[in-house]
Amino acid sequence: MDKDTTNSPEADKIPNPNIIVDSNHDFGTYIVQKGDTLSKISAKVSCSVDALATYNQIKDIHLIYEGSV
């Protein structure tokens, strides 16, 4: 039986797999700066955190690296 993680702290780290990313949306190129969060970056490119995480294949939305493109 699979473990239900919907109410666990880990559940909010996983991008929503049901998000459909518009392949016509141009997110542009952005280099992660010290202090950035996915939320701050998603606001800059006008999309949701889930869409940005899905587009960039980010598995943990709380873990991004300075200097990443």
MMTF fields as JSON, N, C-alpha, C and O atoms, coordinates in Angstrom:
{
  "mmtfVersion": "1.0.0",
  "mmtfProducer": "UNKNOWN",
  "numBonds": 275,
  "numAtoms": 276,
  "numGroups": 69,
  "numChains": 1,
  "numModels": 1,
  "chainsPerModel": [1],
  "groupsPerChain": [69],
  "chainIdList": ["A"],
  "bondAtomList": [4, 2, 8, 6, 12, 10, 16, 14, 20, 18, 24, 22, 28, 26, 32, 30, 36, 34, 40, 38, 44, 42, 48, 46, 52, 50, 56, 54, 60, 58, 64, 62, 68, 66, 72, 70, 76, 74, 80, 78, 84, 82, 88, 86, 92, 90, 96, 94, 100, 98, 104, 102, 108, 106, 112, 110, 116, 114, 120, 118, 124, 122, 128, 126, 132, 130, 136, 134, 140, 138, 144, 142, 148, 146, 152, 150, 156, 154, 160, 158, 164, 162, 168, 166, 172, 170, 176, 174, 180, 178, 184, 182, 188, 186, 192, 190, 196, 194, 200, 198, 204, 202, 208, 206, 212, 210, 216, 214, 220, 218, 224, 222, 228, 226, 232, 230, 236, 234, 240, 238, 244, 242, 248, 246, 252, 250, 256, 254, 260, 258, 264, 262, 268, 266, 272, 270],
  "bondOrderList": [1, 1, 1, 1, 1, 1, 1, 1, 1, 1, 1, 1, 1, 1, 1, 1, 1, 1, 1, 1, 1, 1, 1, 1, 1, 1, 1, 1, 1, 1, 1, 1, 1, 1, 1, 1, 1, 1, 1, 1, 1, 1, 1, 1, 1, 1, 1, 1, 1, 1, 1, 1, 1, 1, 1, 1, 1, 1, 1, 1, 1, 1, 1, 1, 1, 1, 1, 1],
  "groupList": [{"groupName": "MET", "atomNameList": ["N", "CA", "C", "O"], "elementList": ["N", "C", "C", "O"], "formalChargeList": [0, 0, 0, 0], "bondAtomList": [1, 0, 2, 1, 3, 2], "bondOrderList": [1, 1, 2], "singleLetterCode": "M", "chemCompType": "L-PEPTIDE LINKING"}, {"groupName": "ASP", "atomNameList": ["N", "CA", "C", "O"], "elementList": ["N", "C", "C", "O"], "formalChargeList": [0, 0, 0, 0], "bondAtomList": [1, 0, 2, 1, 3, 2], "bondOrderList": [1, 1, 2], "singleLetterCode": "D", "chemCompType": "L-PEPTIDE LINKING"}, {"groupName": "LYS", "atomNameList": ["N", "CA", "C", "O"], "elementList": ["N", "C", "C", "O"], "formalChargeList": [0, 0, 0, 0], "bondAtomList": [1, 0, 2, 1, 3, 2], "bondOrderList": [1, 1, 2], "singleLetterCode": "K", "chemCompType": "L-PEPTIDE LINKING"}, {"groupName": "THR", "atomNameList": ["N", "CA", "C", "O"], "elementList": ["N", "C", "C", "O"], "formalChargeList": [0, 0, 0, 0], "bondAtomList": [1, 0, 2, 1, 3, 2], "bondOrderList": [1, 1, 2], "singleLetterCode": "T", "chemCompType": "L-PEPTIDE LINKING"}, {"groupName": "ASN", "atomNameList": ["N", "CA", "C", "O"], "elementList": ["N", "C", "C", "O"], "formalChargeList": [0, 0, 0, 0], "bondAtomList": [1, 0, 2, 1, 3, 2], "bondOrderList": [1, 1, 2], "singleLetterCode": "N", "chemCompType": "L-PEPTIDE LINKING"}, {"groupName": "SER", "atomNameList": ["N", "CA", "C", "O"], "elementList": ["N", "C", "C", "O"], "formalChargeList": [0, 0, 0, 0], "bondAtomList": [1, 0, 2, 1, 3, 2], "bondOrderList": [1, 1, 2], "singleLetterCode": "S", "chemCompType": "L-PEPTIDE LINKING"}, {"groupName": "PRO", "atomNameList": ["N", "CA", "C", "O"], "elementList": ["N", "C", "C", "O"], "formalChargeList": [0, 0, 0, 0], "bondAtomList": [1, 0, 2, 1, 3, 2], "bondOrderList": [1, 1, 2], "singleLetterCode": "P", "chemCompType": "L-PEPTIDE LINKING"}, {"groupName": "GLU", "atomNameList": ["N", "CA", "C", "O"], "elementList": ["N", "C", "C", "O"], "formalChargeList": [0, 0, 0, 0], "bondAtomList": [1, 0, 2, 1, 3, 2], "bondOrderList": [1, 1, 2], "singleLetterCode": "E", "chemCompType": "L-PEPTIDE LINKING"}, {"groupName": "ALA", "atomNameList": ["N", "CA", "C", "O"], "elementList": ["N", "C", "C", "O"], "formalChargeList": [0, 0, 0, 0], "bondAtomList": [1, 0, 2, 1, 3, 2], "bondOrderList": [1, 1, 2], "singleLetterCode": "A", "chemCompType": "L-PEPTIDE LINKING"}, {"groupName": "ILE", "atomNameList": ["N", "CA", "C", "O"], "elementList": ["N", "C", "C", "O"], "formalChargeList": [0, 0, 0, 0], "bondAtomList": [1, 0, 2, 1, 3, 2], "bondOrderList": [1, 1, 2], "singleLetterCode": "I", "chemCompType": "L-PEPTIDE LINKING"}, {"groupName": "VAL", "atomNameList": ["N", "CA", "C", "O"], "elementList": ["N", "C", "C", "O"], "formalChargeList": [0, 0, 0, 0], "bondAtomList": [1, 0, 2, 1, 3, 2], "bondOrderList": [1, 1, 2], "singleLetterCode": "V", "chemCompType": "L-PEPTIDE LINKING"}, {"groupName": "HIS", "atomNameList": ["N", "CA", "C", "O"], "elementList": ["N", "C", "C", "O"], "formalChargeList": [0, 0, 0, 0], "bondAtomList": [1, 0, 2, 1, 3, 2], "bondOrderList": [1, 1, 2], "singleLetterCode": "H", "chemCompType": "L-PEPTIDE LINKING"}, {"groupName": "PHE", "atomNameList": ["N", "CA", "C", "O"], "elementList": ["N", "C", "C", "O"], "formalChargeList": [0, 0, 0, 0], "bondAtomList": [1, 0, 2, 1, 3, 2], "bondOrderList": [1, 1, 2], "singleLetterCode": "F", "chemCompType": "L-PEPTIDE LINKING"}, {"groupName": "GLY", "atomNameList": ["N", "CA", "C", "O"], "elementList": ["N", "C", "C", "O"], "formalChargeList": [0, 0, 0, 0], "bondAtomList": [1, 0, 2, 1, 3, 2], "bondOrderList": [1, 1, 2], "singleLetterCode": "G", "chemCompType": "PEPTIDE LINKING"}, {"groupName": "TYR", "atomNameList": ["N", "CA", "C", "O"], "elementList": ["N", "C", "C", "O"], "formalChargeList": [0, 0, 0, 0], "bondAtomList": [1, 0, 2, 1, 3, 2], "bondOrderList": [1, 1, 2], "singleLetterCode": "Y", "chemCompType": "L-PEPTIDE LINKING"}, {"groupName": "GLN", "atomNameList": ["N", "CA", "C", "O"], "elementList": ["N", "C", "C", "O"], "formalChargeList": [0, 0, 0, 0], "bondAtomList": [1, 0, 2, 1, 3, 2], "bondOrderList": [1, 1, 2], "singleLetterCode": "Q", "chemCompType": "L-PEPTIDE LINKING"}, {"groupName": "LEU", "atomNameList": ["N", "CA", "C", "O"], "elementList": ["N", "C", "C", "O"], "formalChargeList": [0, 0, 0, 0], "bondAtomList": [1, 0, 2, 1, 3, 2], "bondOrderList": [1, 1, 2], "singleLetterCode": "L", "chemCompType": "L-PEPTIDE LINKING"}, {"groupName": "CYS", "atomNameList": ["N", "CA", "C", "O"], "elementList": ["N", "C", "C", "O"], "formalChargeList": [0, 0, 0, 0], "bondAtomList": [1, 0, 2, 1, 3, 2], "bondOrderList": [1, 1, 2], "singleLetterCode": "C", "chemCompType": "L-PEPTIDE LINKING"}],
  "groupTypeList": [0, 1, 2, 1, 3, 3, 4, 5, 6, 7, 8, 1, 2, 9, 6, 4, 6, 4, 9, 9, 10, 1, 5, 4, 11, 1, 12, 13, 3, 14, 9, 10, 15, 2, 13, 1, 3, 16, 5, 2, 9, 5, 8, 2, 10, 5, 17, 5, 10, 1, 8, 16, 8, 3, 14, 4, 15, 9, 2, 1, 9, 11, 16, 9, 14, 7, 13, 5, 10],
  "groupIdList": [1, 2, 3, 4, 5, 6, 7, 8, 9, 10, 11, 12, 13, 14, 15, 16, 17, 18, 19, 20, 21, 22, 23, 24, 25, 26, 27, 28, 29, 30, 31, 32, 33, 34, 35, 36, 37, 38, 39, 40, 41, 42, 43, 44, 45, 46, 47, 48, 49, 50, 51, 52, 53, 54, 55, 56, 57, 58, 59, 60, 61, 62, 63, 64, 65, 66, 67, 68, 69],
  "secStructList": [7, 7, 7, 7, 7, 6, 6, 1, 4, 4, 4, 4, 4, 1, 7, 7, 6, 6, 7, 7, 7, 7, 6, 6, 7, 7, 7, 7, 7, 7, 7, 7, 7, 6, 6, 7, 7, 2, 2, 2, 2, 2, 2, 2, 6, 6, 1, 7, 2, 2, 2, 2, 2, 2, 2, 6, 6, 7, 1, 7, 6, 6, 7, 7, 7, 6, 6, 7, 7],
  "xCoordList": [0.844, 0.0, 0.892, 1.853, 0.575, 1.344, 1.051, -0.077, 2.089, 1.953, 1.284, 1.679, 0.268, -0.416, 0.408, 0.569, 0.933, 1.769, 1.068, 1.717, -0.245, -0.937, -0.937, -1.036, -0.831, -0.828, 0.536, 0.656, 1.544, 2.88, 3.619, 3.259, 4.653, 5.456, 6.104, 6.396, 6.33, 6.943, 5.995, 6.448, 4.693, 3.716, 3.821, 3.584, 4.171, 4.24, 5.546, 5.726, 6.455, 7.72, 7.648, 8.518, 6.614, 6.503, 5.625, 4.481, 6.136, 5.285, 4.058, 4.123, 2.963, 1.729, 1.901, 2.112, 1.816, 2.024, 0.898, 1.036, -0.212, -1.351, -1.282, -2.173, -0.232, -0.069, 0.282, 1.197, -0.444, -0.142, 0.606, 0.082, 1.816, 2.635, 2.45, 2.646, 2.075, 1.885, 3.251, 4.079, 3.489, 4.793, 5.053, 6.181, 4.021, 4.194, 4.611, 5.007, 4.519, 4.915, 6.43, 7.135, 6.917, 8.356, 8.779, 8.577, 9.368, 9.837, 11.144, 11.562, 11.781, 13.058, 14.145, 13.946, 15.286, 16.403, 16.677, 16.729, 16.848, 17.116, 18.179, 18.116, 19.146, 20.174, 19.828, 19.679, 19.702, 19.322, 20.391, 21.585, 19.92, 20.791, 20.682, 19.699, 21.686, 21.66, 20.416, 20.141, 19.677, 18.466, 17.195, 16.103, 17.311, 16.127, 15.34, 15.89, 14.057, 13.183, 12.423, 12.334, 11.883, 11.101, 9.883, 9.436, 9.357, 8.22, 8.59, 7.828, 9.748, 10.195, 10.421, 10.04, 11.043, 11.326, 10.029, 9.88, 9.091, 7.822, 7.06, 6.39, 7.153, 6.506, 7.153, 6.466, 8.473, 9.183, 8.784, 8.747, 8.485, 8.145, 6.643, 6.201, 5.871, 4.397, 3.829, 3.065, 4.204, 3.613, 3.555, 4.085, 2.918, 2.826, 4.124, 4.902, 4.33, 5.49, 5.434, 6.447, 4.26, 4.119, 4.466, 5.149, 4.0, 4.29, 5.786, 6.355, 6.42, 7.857, 8.652, 9.611, 8.25, 8.929, 8.766, 9.717, 7.568, 7.314, 8.125, 8.755, 8.11, 8.839, 10.333, 10.986, 10.867, 12.3, 12.65, 13.796, 11.663, 11.85, 12.479, 13.388, 11.982, 12.458, 11.608, 10.386, 12.255, 11.53, 11.187, 10.147, 12.021, 11.786, 11.749, 12.781, 10.566, 10.418, 11.132, 11.255, 11.597, 12.322, 13.834, 14.59, 14.273, 15.696, 16.121, 15.974, 16.652, 17.213, 18.624, 18.939, 19.455, 20.86, 21.277, 20.954, 21.995, 22.54, 23.388, 24.183, 23.22, 23.977, 23.283, 23.706, 22.208, 21.456, 20.738, 20.357, 20.553, 19.836, 18.447, 17.657],
  "yCoordList": [-1.178, 0.0, 1.246, 1.324, 2.211, 3.444, 4.334, 4.406, 5.004, 5.937, 7.215, 7.763, 7.691, 8.931, 10.1, 10.26, 10.92, 12.05, 13.391, 14.436, 13.379, 14.626, 15.603, 16.809, 15.126, 16.017, 16.106, 16.66, 15.584, 15.6, 16.866, 17.5, 17.242, 18.403, 18.218, 19.202, 16.983, 16.717, 17.049, 17.333, 17.018, 17.219, 18.599, 18.746, 19.618, 20.956, 21.222, 22.307, 20.269, 20.421, 19.886, 20.17, 19.115, 18.443, 19.264, 19.563, 19.641, 20.37, 19.552, 18.325, 20.216, 19.551, 18.896, 19.593, 17.568, 16.879, 17.132, 16.805, 17.708, 17.962, 19.327, 19.677, 20.103, 21.41, 21.203, 20.45, 21.868, 21.82, 23.108, 24.207, 22.963, 24.118, 24.45, 23.604, 25.678, 26.152, 26.236, 27.064, 25.399, 25.367, 26.649, 26.895, 27.46, 28.73, 29.858, 30.933, 29.609, 30.633, 30.742, 29.751, 31.942, 32.16, 32.612, 33.769, 31.698, 32.028, 32.82, 33.418, 32.823, 33.507, 32.737, 31.599, 33.372, 32.765, 33.596, 34.824, 32.929, 33.614, 32.83, 31.603, 33.531, 32.881, 33.129, 34.274, 32.049, 32.138, 32.907, 32.619, 33.896, 34.73, 34.326, 33.707, 34.676, 34.406, 35.066, 36.238, 34.311, 34.819, 34.612, 34.87, 34.152, 33.892, 32.716, 31.804, 32.76, 31.616, 31.376, 32.258, 30.19, 29.899, 30.823, 31.198, 31.182, 32.091, 33.467, 34.046, 33.994, 35.295, 35.244, 36.161, 34.166, 34.036, 33.901, 34.509, 33.111, 32.924, 34.241, 34.488, 35.083, 36.402, 37.261, 38.008, 37.151, 37.935, 37.525, 38.362, 36.239, 35.757, 35.534, 34.974, 35.978, 35.933, 34.546, 34.33, 33.617, 32.28, 31.716, 32.312, 30.58, 29.953, 29.217, 28.86, 29.003, 28.235, 26.832, 26.313, 26.22, 24.861, 24.809, 23.888, 25.794, 25.796, 25.961, 25.289, 26.854, 27.075, 25.832, 25.455, 25.204, 23.98, 22.861, 22.134, 22.724, 21.686, 21.952, 21.042, 23.189, 23.574, 23.289, 22.869, 23.525, 23.341, 22.01, 21.781, 21.139, 19.804, 19.871, 19.103, 20.804, 20.955, 20.056, 20.202, 19.125, 18.163, 18.722, 18.366, 19.577, 20.16, 21.677, 22.304, 22.264, 23.701, 24.564, 25.774, 23.971, 24.714, 24.601, 25.111, 23.932, 23.698, 24.108, 23.349, 25.325, 25.797, 26.29, 26.634, 26.322, 26.624, 27.926, 28.165, 28.757, 29.989, 29.654, 28.715, 30.411, 30.194, 29.283, 29.189, 28.601, 27.742, 28.6, 29.734, 28.064, 28.778, 28.198, 28.647],
  "zCoordList": [0.0, 0.0, 0.0, 0.766, -0.854, -0.923, 0.272, 0.758, 0.727, 1.839, 1.341, 0.312, 2.069, 1.72, 2.243, 3.452, 1.325, 1.723, 1.519, 1.576, 1.282, 0.974, 2.134, 1.911, 3.36, 4.514, 5.171, 6.263, 4.543, 5.129, 4.722, 3.73, 5.477, 5.088, 3.72, 3.04, 3.308, 2.008, 0.86, -0.249, 1.107, 0.033, -0.591, -1.79, 0.191, -0.385, -1.112, -1.666, -1.126, -1.833, -3.254, -4.078, -3.535, -4.82, -5.751, -5.405, -6.937, -7.881, -8.255, -8.326, -8.489, -8.866, -10.231, -11.223, -10.301, -11.586, -12.581, -13.759, -12.129, -13.006, -13.684, -14.459, -13.403, -14.032, -15.501, -15.832, -16.36, -17.787, -18.116, -17.932, -18.597, -18.924, -20.396, -21.269, -20.651, -22.024, -22.69, -22.307, -23.668, -24.324, -25.121, -25.549, -25.32, -26.022, -25.075, -25.524, -23.751, -22.78, -22.765, -22.574, -22.965, -22.962, -21.571, -21.202, -20.797, -19.462, -19.528, -18.537, -20.69, -20.824, -20.096, -19.671, -19.964, -19.243, -18.008, -18.071, -16.898, -15.642, -14.89, -14.815, -14.34, -13.521, -12.06, -11.633, -11.299, -9.891, -9.116, -9.204, -8.354, -7.544, -6.073, -5.664, -5.29, -3.857, -3.258, -3.515, -2.468, -1.83, -2.629, -2.123, -3.866, -4.687, -4.14, -3.523, -4.379, -4.14, -5.434, -6.288, -5.569, -6.77, -6.834, -7.918, -5.676, -5.632, -6.183, -6.957, -5.794, -6.304, -7.811, -8.539, -8.269, -9.701, -10.484, -11.544, -9.976, -10.698, -10.801, -11.804, -9.783, -9.857, -10.947, -11.642, -11.093, -12.112, -13.524, -14.426, -13.722, -15.065, -15.242, -16.246, -14.258, -14.325, -14.565, -15.506, -13.714, -13.779, -12.369, -11.432, -12.222, -10.902, -10.569, -11.454, -9.289, -8.842, -9.435, -9.904, -9.414, -9.956, -11.44, -11.888, -12.201, -13.639, -13.887, -14.747, -13.135, -13.302, -12.896, -13.569, -11.801, -11.348, -12.367, -12.655, -12.909, -13.907, -15.169, -15.708, -15.638, -16.848, -16.711, -17.667, -15.503, -15.259, -14.614, -14.226, -14.502, -13.928, -12.538, -12.219, -11.709, -10.338, -9.457, -9.406, -8.765, -7.939, -6.557, -6.003, -5.991, -4.67, -4.829, -5.069, -4.696, -4.947, -3.914, -4.102, -2.843, -1.813, -1.975, -1.148, -3.038, -3.222, -4.632, -5.59, -4.733, -5.992, -5.69, -4.551, -6.699, -6.492, -7.171, -8.335, -6.43, -6.982, -8.199, -8.168, -9.258, -10.488, -11.484, -12.636, -11.049, -11.977, -12.997, -12.705, -14.192, -15.247, -15.362, -16.193]
}
